[in-house]
Amino acid sequence: MIPYGKQDISQADIDAVLDVLRSDFLTQGPKVPEFEAKVAGHVGSRHALAVNSATSALHIACLALGLGPGDWLWTSPVTFVASANCGLYCGAKVDFVDIDPKTYNLCPVALAAKLEEAEAEDRLPKIVVAVHLCGQPCDMSQLHKLSQRYGFRIIEDASHAIGGKYKGEFIGSGRFSDITVFSFHPVKIVTTAEGGMALTNDDDLASRMDLLRSHGITRDPNLMTRKSDGPWYYQQIDLGFNYRMTELQAALGVSQMERLNVFVARRHELARRYDELLANLPVTTPWQHPDSYSGLHLYVVRLRLDKINKSHRDVFESLRDQGIGVNLHYIPVHTQPYYEAMGFRSHDFPEAMAYYREAISLPMFQGMTDEQQDQVLRALELALT
Ligand SMILES: *Cc1c(COP(=O)(O)O)cnc(C)c1O
């Protein structure tokens, strides 16, 4: 089976992890800050906080921004459930904004319209989570403008987008948002097995997230409410979690970051090749905004169901039967039973549903060969006829 995504592990990666196993620290040693500095330096962010998953990063990002009961968090319905669940963890309410049919990202026009309505009804969101689907950045300058007008904060869920750029700057620079989150799950672009990171240019947000990832405990005398009792002393000043990343994960991350540019460049080669190979098939290939450079976590095609005599499911099953590990990113979150129970109906977000009826993620990973890609093409040709 050719998978839709796969990690790329080198001998240098393996050696980096083994070195940690032989060292004094398996957790809370020097590798985590080294990894943070490496990612922050690469993308041009002031602070980076490594955690055990992007899901944890989204949670502490929402808490640091003050999200709580009575507040609203809005995001795209076409995303992994974690982009919305983070709002529920904080006791906030979640709503969605339909996608742009061209980029499949949260549509800025739909957002503007929904904000206008929400303002009239006094239920404006506190946070909008902008998901860079497949690695293509959202229209961040437009989102930023709206955030200034309506007073909401922006979290970029850049789980698909490390190494990508928006208007010439790396995603994660924080130019148009408060906090950016990366995921290092093995199917993503860079991996630490499990892992995530929250980046910000704001000192206070960084300090809050630092507390929240480790029980709300500090050893910094400047943050303490009273004088230290002695060298053993620490204080719990907030209710945090154990969301820390291990040294093993961070060492893998440092080593992987050395090849980030190579990884993304190879993904772009594969995407260009797919664009050419699929040009005459009844599918819509991804549209790339000229202002941006995608991280290209995913390569999603939409079937032209008007031009074929097969159903979406037929094509999907045929590809799987032929050993192509295609996938579907994503089942619109508002149709999940847990969200349906909150009153969402599938027709609430028609563009998201239209996408769901046609989308297929083709294999896309840095270690993929041209021969494997040719195999995907042949299988797709057969599946469509
Ligand atoms: C993978 C992913 C997450 C969650 O990442 P984890 O590191 O697995 O917690 C969140 N949002 C999006 C868009 C993702 O693709």
The ligand as a Gaussian input file, in Angstrom:
#p B3LYP/6-31G(d) Opt

LIG

0 1
 C       -3.069000      16.833000      12.895000
 C       -3.893000      18.030000      13.153000
 C       -4.182000      18.500000      14.438000
 C       -3.801000      17.740000      15.677000
 O       -2.451000      17.465000      15.735000
 P       -1.888000      16.495000      16.886000
 O       -0.439000      16.865000      16.922000
 O       -2.129000      15.119000      16.380000
 O       -2.600000      16.789000      18.131000
 C       -4.891000      19.670000      14.579000
 N       -5.325000      20.352000      13.517000
 C       -5.097000      19.924000      12.259000
 C       -5.589000      20.745000      11.123000
 C       -4.391000      18.749000      12.042000
 O       -4.191000      18.306000      10.801000

